[in-house]
């Protein structure tokens, strides 16, 4: 999830457009990842939940 979202955020930023909000599937996947957070992904996942988008 995170590598894809990093790319999408970067691509949209390069185009000068804001990132998209999370859809239901992405929000569900994020919740699952937060329950079993991969090492080194803590800050990124919390940012997605709080104020970042795809």
PyMOL Python script that loads the backbone (N, CA, C, O; Angstrom):
from pymol import cmd

cmd.read_pdbstr("""\
ATOM      1  N   UNK A   1       0.829  -1.195   0.000  1.00  0.00           N
ATOM      2  CA  UNK A   1       0.000   0.000   0.000  1.00  0.00           C
ATOM      3  C   UNK A   1       0.866   1.249   0.000  1.00  0.00           C
ATOM      4  O   UNK A   1       0.607   2.186  -0.755  1.00  0.00           O
ATOM      5  N   UNK A   2       1.879   1.267   0.831  1.00  0.00           N
ATOM      6  CA  UNK A   2       2.634   2.498   0.994  1.00  0.00           C
ATOM      7  C   UNK A   2       3.436   2.884  -0.237  1.00  0.00           C
ATOM      8  O   UNK A   2       3.499   4.068  -0.569  1.00  0.00           O
ATOM      9  N   UNK A   3       4.052   1.930  -0.928  1.00  0.00           N
ATOM     10  CA  UNK A   3       4.830   2.292  -2.111  1.00  0.00           C
ATOM     11  C   UNK A   3       3.930   2.831  -3.217  1.00  0.00           C
ATOM     12  O   UNK A   3       4.306   3.757  -3.935  1.00  0.00           O
ATOM     13  N   UNK A   4       2.748   2.254  -3.349  1.00  0.00           N
ATOM     14  CA  UNK A   4       1.791   2.736  -4.342  1.00  0.00           C
ATOM     15  C   UNK A   4       1.325   4.137  -3.980  1.00  0.00           C
ATOM     16  O   UNK A   4       1.274   5.017  -4.840  1.00  0.00           O
ATOM     17  N   UNK A   5       0.988   4.348  -2.726  1.00  0.00           N
ATOM     18  CA  UNK A   5       0.485   5.654  -2.320  1.00  0.00           C
ATOM     19  C   UNK A   5       1.563   6.712  -2.409  1.00  0.00           C
ATOM     20  O   UNK A   5       1.266   7.853  -2.763  1.00  0.00           O
ATOM     21  N   UNK A   6       2.824   6.371  -2.094  1.00  0.00           N
ATOM     22  CA  UNK A   6       3.918   7.324  -2.240  1.00  0.00           C
ATOM     23  C   UNK A   6       3.995   7.784  -3.694  1.00  0.00           C
ATOM     24  O   UNK A   6       4.147   8.976  -3.960  1.00  0.00           O
ATOM     25  N   UNK A   7       3.891   6.849  -4.631  1.00  0.00           N
ATOM     26  CA  UNK A   7       3.966   7.178  -6.052  1.00  0.00           C
ATOM     27  C   UNK A   7       2.801   8.052  -6.478  1.00  0.00           C
ATOM     28  O   UNK A   7       2.989   9.031  -7.200  1.00  0.00           O
ATOM     29  N   UNK A   8       1.607   7.707  -6.039  1.00  0.00           N
ATOM     30  CA  UNK A   8       0.434   8.481  -6.426  1.00  0.00           C
ATOM     31  C   UNK A   8       0.505   9.902  -5.886  1.00  0.00           C
ATOM     32  O   UNK A   8       0.198  10.852  -6.606  1.00  0.00           O
ATOM     33  N   UNK A   9       0.905  10.056  -4.631  1.00  0.00           N
ATOM     34  CA  UNK A   9       1.018  11.389  -4.033  1.00  0.00           C
ATOM     35  C   UNK A   9       2.062  12.196  -4.780  1.00  0.00           C
ATOM     36  O   UNK A   9       1.839  13.367  -5.089  1.00  0.00           O
ATOM     37  N   UNK A  10       3.199  11.581  -5.074  1.00  0.00           N
ATOM     38  CA  UNK A  10       4.280  12.258  -5.787  1.00  0.00           C
ATOM     39  C   UNK A  10       3.853  12.654  -7.192  1.00  0.00           C
ATOM     40  O   UNK A  10       4.123  13.773  -7.628  1.00  0.00           O
ATOM     41  N   UNK A  11       3.190  11.752  -7.905  1.00  0.00           N
ATOM     42  CA  UNK A  11       2.722  12.038  -9.262  1.00  0.00           C
ATOM     43  C   UNK A  11       1.742  13.202  -9.278  1.00  0.00           C
ATOM     44  O   UNK A  11       1.850  14.098 -10.115  1.00  0.00           O
ATOM     45  N   UNK A  12       0.790  13.190  -8.359  1.00  0.00           N
ATOM     46  CA  UNK A  12      -0.206  14.259  -8.315  1.00  0.00           C
ATOM     47  C   UNK A  12       0.440  15.592  -7.919  1.00  0.00           C
ATOM     48  O   UNK A  12       0.077  16.641  -8.452  1.00  0.00           O
ATOM     49  N   UNK A  13       1.390  15.550  -6.990  1.00  0.00           N
ATOM     50  CA  UNK A  13       2.086  16.773  -6.584  1.00  0.00           C
ATOM     51  C   UNK A  13       2.862  17.357  -7.760  1.00  0.00           C
ATOM     52  O   UNK A  13       2.881  18.574  -7.947  1.00  0.00           O
ATOM     53  N   UNK A  14       3.502  16.497  -8.554  1.00  0.00           N
ATOM     54  CA  UNK A  14       4.253  16.952  -9.723  1.00  0.00           C
ATOM     55  C   UNK A  14       3.345  17.630 -10.745  1.00  0.00           C
ATOM     56  O   UNK A  14       3.784  18.509 -11.487  1.00  0.00           O
ATOM     57  N   UNK A  15       2.083  17.219 -10.782  1.00  0.00           N
ATOM     58  CA  UNK A  15       1.117  17.806 -11.698  1.00  0.00           C
ATOM     59  C   UNK A  15       0.450  19.045 -11.106  1.00  0.00           C
ATOM     60  O   UNK A  15      -0.329  19.721 -11.778  1.00  0.00           O
ATOM     61  N   UNK A  16       0.761  19.336  -9.847  1.00  0.00           N
ATOM     62  CA  UNK A  16       0.188  20.501  -9.193  1.00  0.00           C
ATOM     63  C   UNK A  16      -1.245  20.297  -8.736  1.00  0.00           C
ATOM     64  O   UNK A  16      -1.981  21.265  -8.546  1.00  0.00           O
ATOM     65  N   UNK A  17      -1.650  19.033  -8.555  1.00  0.00           N
ATOM     66  CA  UNK A  17      -3.004  18.754  -8.097  1.00  0.00           C
ATOM     67  C   UNK A  17      -2.955  18.048  -6.740  1.00  0.00           C
ATOM     68  O   UNK A  17      -2.034  17.275  -6.473  1.00  0.00           O
ATOM     69  N   UNK A  18      -3.944  18.315  -5.887  1.00  0.00           N
ATOM     70  CA  UNK A  18      -3.934  17.705  -4.556  1.00  0.00           C
ATOM     71  C   UNK A  18      -4.192  16.204  -4.618  1.00  0.00           C
ATOM     72  O   UNK A  18      -4.800  15.713  -5.569  1.00  0.00           O
ATOM     73  N   UNK A  19      -3.731  15.480  -3.607  1.00  0.00           N
ATOM     74  CA  UNK A  19      -3.972  14.039  -3.566  1.00  0.00           C
ATOM     75  C   UNK A  19      -5.451  13.735  -3.348  1.00  0.00           C
ATOM     76  O   UNK A  19      -6.198  14.550  -2.806  1.00  0.00           O
ATOM     77  N   UNK A  20      -5.850  12.559  -3.776  1.00  0.00           N
ATOM     78  CA  UNK A  20      -7.234  12.116  -3.601  1.00  0.00           C
ATOM     79  C   UNK A  20      -7.451  11.615  -2.179  1.00  0.00           C
ATOM     80  O   UNK A  20      -6.515  11.113  -1.557  1.00  0.00           O
ATOM     81  N   UNK A  21      -8.669  11.741  -1.654  1.00  0.00           N
ATOM     82  CA  UNK A  21      -8.964  11.144  -0.348  1.00  0.00           C
ATOM     83  C   UNK A  21      -8.984   9.620  -0.459  1.00  0.00           C
ATOM     84  O   UNK A  21      -9.136   9.067  -1.548  1.00  0.00           O
ATOM     85  N   UNK A  22      -8.831   8.960   0.670  1.00  0.00           N
ATOM     86  CA  UNK A  22      -8.886   7.503   0.685  1.00  0.00           C
ATOM     87  C   UNK A  22     -10.291   7.024   0.340  1.00  0.00           C
ATOM     88  O   UNK A  22     -11.274   7.606   0.798  1.00  0.00           O
ATOM     89  N   UNK A  23     -10.392   5.968  -0.467  1.00  0.00           N
ATOM     90  CA  UNK A  23     -11.692   5.354  -0.720  1.00  0.00           C
ATOM     91  C   UNK A  23     -11.934   4.290   0.346  1.00  0.00           C
ATOM     92  O   UNK A  23     -11.074   4.076   1.201  1.00  0.00           O
ATOM     93  N   UNK A  24     -13.052   3.638   0.315  1.00  0.00           N
ATOM     94  CA  UNK A  24     -13.406   2.652   1.352  1.00  0.00           C
ATOM     95  C   UNK A  24     -12.408   1.504   1.401  1.00  0.00           C
ATOM     96  O   UNK A  24     -12.024   1.069   2.486  1.00  0.00           O
ATOM     97  N   UNK A  25     -11.987   1.012   0.255  1.00  0.00           N
ATOM     98  CA  UNK A  25     -11.036  -0.102   0.210  1.00  0.00           C
ATOM     99  C   UNK A  25      -9.686   0.322   0.787  1.00  0.00           C
ATOM    100  O   UNK A  25      -9.075  -0.428   1.548  1.00  0.00           O
ATOM    101  N   UNK A  26      -9.225   1.503   0.433  1.00  0.00           N
ATOM    102  CA  UNK A  26      -7.950   1.990   0.942  1.00  0.00           C
ATOM    103  C   UNK A  26      -8.018   2.229   2.450  1.00  0.00           C
ATOM    104  O   UNK A  26      -7.072   1.905   3.168  1.00  0.00           O
ATOM    105  N   UNK A  27      -9.116   2.788   2.932  1.00  0.00           N
ATOM    106  CA  UNK A  27      -9.286   3.027   4.367  1.00  0.00           C
ATOM    107  C   UNK A  27      -9.284   1.707   5.129  1.00  0.00           C
ATOM    108  O   UNK A  27      -8.691   1.611   6.204  1.00  0.00           O
ATOM    109  N   UNK A  28      -9.935   0.702   4.587  1.00  0.00           N
ATOM    110  CA  UNK A  28      -9.955  -0.609   5.220  1.00  0.00           C
ATOM    111  C   UNK A  28      -8.556  -1.216   5.270  1.00  0.00           C
ATOM    112  O   UNK A  28      -8.151  -1.766   6.293  1.00  0.00           O
ATOM    113  N   UNK A  29      -7.825  -1.116   4.170  1.00  0.00           N
ATOM    114  CA  UNK A  29      -6.457  -1.641   4.126  1.00  0.00           C
ATOM    115  C   UNK A  29      -5.564  -0.894   5.113  1.00  0.00           C
ATOM    116  O   UNK A  29      -4.706  -1.494   5.761  1.00  0.00           O
ATOM    117  N   UNK A  30      -5.768   0.409   5.222  1.00  0.00           N
ATOM    118  CA  UNK A  30      -4.999   1.209   6.170  1.00  0.00           C
ATOM    119  C   UNK A  30      -5.275   0.769   7.603  1.00  0.00           C
ATOM    120  O   UNK A  30      -4.348   0.658   8.406  1.00  0.00           O
ATOM    121  N   UNK A  31      -6.524   0.520   7.924  1.00  0.00           N
ATOM    122  CA  UNK A  31      -6.877   0.052   9.268  1.00  0.00           C
ATOM    123  C   UNK A  31      -6.216  -1.288   9.573  1.00  0.00           C
ATOM    124  O   UNK A  31      -5.740  -1.507  10.687  1.00  0.00           O
ATOM    125  N   UNK A  32      -6.185  -2.173   8.600  1.00  0.00           N
ATOM    126  CA  UNK A  32      -5.528  -3.466   8.797  1.00  0.00           C
ATOM    127  C   UNK A  32      -4.031  -3.290   9.023  1.00  0.00           C
ATOM    128  O   UNK A  32      -3.444  -3.949   9.882  1.00  0.00           O
ATOM    129  N   UNK A  33      -3.417  -2.399   8.250  1.00  0.00           N
ATOM    130  CA  UNK A  33      -1.987  -2.145   8.418  1.00  0.00           C
ATOM    131  C   UNK A  33      -1.685  -1.506   9.775  1.00  0.00           C
ATOM    132  O   UNK A  33      -0.661  -1.805  10.389  1.00  0.00           O
ATOM    133  N   UNK A  34      -2.562  -0.643  10.233  1.00  0.00           N
ATOM    134  CA  UNK A  34      -2.350  -0.003  11.537  1.00  0.00           C
ATOM    135  C   UNK A  34      -2.422  -1.014  12.676  1.00  0.00           C
ATOM    136  O   UNK A  34      -1.779  -0.831  13.710  1.00  0.00           O
ATOM    137  N   UNK A  35      -3.192  -2.067  12.495  1.00  0.00           N
ATOM    138  CA  UNK A  35      -3.285  -3.103  13.517  1.00  0.00           C
ATOM    139  C   UNK A  35      -2.031  -3.974  13.544  1.00  0.00           C
ATOM    140  O   UNK A  35      -1.710  -4.573  14.570  1.00  0.00           O
ATOM    141  N   UNK A  36      -1.337  -4.042  12.439  1.00  0.00           N
ATOM    142  CA  UNK A  36      -0.126  -4.853  12.317  1.00  0.00           C
ATOM    143  C   UNK A  36       0.898  -4.059  11.511  1.00  0.00           C
ATOM    144  O   UNK A  36       1.251  -4.443  10.396  1.00  0.00           O
ATOM    145  N   UNK A  37       1.365  -2.967  12.072  1.00  0.00           N
ATOM    146  CA  UNK A  37       2.195  -2.004  11.359  1.00  0.00           C
ATOM    147  C   UNK A  37       3.575  -2.566  11.010  1.00  0.00           C
ATOM    148  O   UNK A  37       4.299  -3.026  11.893  1.00  0.00           O
ATOM    149  N   UNK A  38       3.938  -2.530   9.725  1.00  0.00           N
ATOM    150  CA  UNK A  38       5.281  -2.944   9.329  1.00  0.00           C
ATOM    151  C   UNK A  38       6.325  -1.982   9.912  1.00  0.00           C
ATOM    152  O   UNK A  38       6.065  -0.785  10.037  1.00  0.00           O
ATOM    153  N   UNK A  39       7.482  -2.493  10.261  1.00  0.00           N
ATOM    154  CA  UNK A  39       8.556  -1.668  10.820  1.00  0.00           C
ATOM    155  C   UNK A  39       8.926  -0.537   9.864  1.00  0.00           C
ATOM    156  O   UNK A  39       9.096  -0.755   8.665  1.00  0.00           O
ATOM    157  N   UNK A  40       9.046   0.652  10.400  1.00  0.00           N
ATOM    158  CA  UNK A  40       9.435   1.810   9.611  1.00  0.00           C
ATOM    159  C   UNK A  40       8.303   2.515   8.898  1.00  0.00           C
ATOM    160  O   UNK A  40       8.532   3.547   8.267  1.00  0.00           O
ATOM    161  N   UNK A  41       7.102   2.001   8.974  1.00  0.00           N
ATOM    162  CA  UNK A  41       5.966   2.587   8.268  1.00  0.00           C
ATOM    163  C   UNK A  41       5.015   3.348   9.203  1.00  0.00           C
ATOM    164  O   UNK A  41       4.002   3.880   8.750  1.00  0.00           O
ATOM    165  N   UNK A  42       5.331   3.403  10.488  1.00  0.00           N
ATOM    166  CA  UNK A  42       4.423   3.970  11.472  1.00  0.00           C
ATOM    167  C   UNK A  42       4.013   5.405  11.141  1.00  0.00           C
ATOM    168  O   UNK A  42       2.824   5.714  11.076  1.00  0.00           O
ATOM    169  N   UNK A  43       4.994   6.275  10.934  1.00  0.00           N
ATOM    170  CA  UNK A  43       4.703   7.691  10.678  1.00  0.00           C
ATOM    171  C   UNK A  43       3.912   7.877   9.393  1.00  0.00           C
ATOM    172  O   UNK A  43       2.969   8.666   9.346  1.00  0.00           O
ATOM    173  N   UNK A  44       4.296   7.153   8.355  1.00  0.00           N
ATOM    174  CA  UNK A  44       3.600   7.280   7.072  1.00  0.00           C
ATOM    175  C   UNK A  44       2.137   6.865   7.194  1.00  0.00           C
ATOM    176  O   UNK A  44       1.250   7.555   6.689  1.00  0.00           O
ATOM    177  N   UNK A  45       1.883   5.740   7.862  1.00  0.00           N
ATOM    178  CA  UNK A  45       0.508   5.264   7.996  1.00  0.00           C
ATOM    179  C   UNK A  45      -0.335   6.216   8.830  1.00  0.00           C
ATOM    180  O   UNK A  45      -1.497   6.460   8.508  1.00  0.00           O
ATOM    181  N   UNK A  46       0.236   6.752   9.892  1.00  0.00           N
ATOM    182  CA  UNK A  46      -0.503   7.710  10.709  1.00  0.00           C
ATOM    183  C   UNK A  46      -0.784   8.993   9.929  1.00  0.00           C
ATOM    184  O   UNK A  46      -1.841   9.602  10.097  1.00  0.00           O
ATOM    185  N   UNK A  47       0.151   9.402   9.081  1.00  0.00           N
ATOM    186  CA  UNK A  47      -0.072  10.578   8.243  1.00  0.00           C
ATOM    187  C   UNK A  47      -1.210  10.331   7.257  1.00  0.00           C
ATOM    188  O   UNK A  47      -2.024  11.221   7.012  1.00  0.00           O
ATOM    189  N   UNK A  48      -1.270   9.126   6.692  1.00  0.00           N
ATOM    190  CA  UNK A  48      -2.377   8.796   5.780  1.00  0.00           C
ATOM    191  C   UNK A  48      -3.711   8.893   6.499  1.00  0.00           C
ATOM    192  O   UNK A  48      -4.696   9.387   5.951  1.00  0.00           O
ATOM    193  N   UNK A  49      -3.724   8.416   7.727  1.00  0.00           N
ATOM    194  CA  UNK A  49      -4.960   8.443   8.496  1.00  0.00           C
ATOM    195  C   UNK A  49      -5.359   9.864   8.852  1.00  0.00           C
ATOM    196  O   UNK A  49      -6.539  10.212   8.816  1.00  0.00           O
ATOM    197  N   UNK A  50      -4.381  10.676   9.192  1.00  0.00           N
ATOM    198  CA  UNK A  50      -4.670  12.025   9.673  1.00  0.00           C
ATOM    199  C   UNK A  50      -4.911  13.068   8.606  1.00  0.00           C
ATOM    200  O   UNK A  50      -5.940  13.744   8.611  1.00  0.00           O
ATOM    201  N   UNK A  51      -3.965  13.202   7.690  1.00  0.00           N
ATOM    202  CA  UNK A  51      -4.100  14.345   6.777  1.00  0.00           C
ATOM    203  C   UNK A  51      -3.562  14.103   5.378  1.00  0.00           C
ATOM    204  O   UNK A  51      -3.562  15.023   4.560  1.00  0.00           O
ATOM    205  N   UNK A  52      -3.116  12.928   5.087  1.00  0.00           N
ATOM    206  CA  UNK A  52      -2.614  12.646   3.751  1.00  0.00           C
ATOM    207  C   UNK A  52      -3.624  11.834   2.981  1.00  0.00           C
ATOM    208  O   UNK A  52      -4.493  11.182   3.559  1.00  0.00           O
ATOM    209  N   UNK A  53      -3.504  11.880   1.695  1.00  0.00           N
ATOM    210  CA  UNK A  53      -4.419  11.171   0.803  1.00  0.00           C
ATOM    211  C   UNK A  53      -3.601  10.478  -0.274  1.00  0.00           C
ATOM    212  O   UNK A  53      -2.374  10.577  -0.310  1.00  0.00           O
ATOM    213  N   UNK A  54      -4.305   9.777  -1.145  1.00  0.00           N
ATOM    214  CA  UNK A  54      -3.654   9.115  -2.270  1.00  0.00           C
ATOM    215  C   UNK A  54      -3.625  10.038  -3.421  1.00  0.00           C
ATOM    216  O   UNK A  54      -3.118   9.683  -4.485  1.00  0.00           O
TER     217      UNK A  54
END
""", "prot")
cmd.dss("prot")
cmd.show_as("cartoon", "prot")
cmd.util.cbc("prot")
cmd.orient("prot")
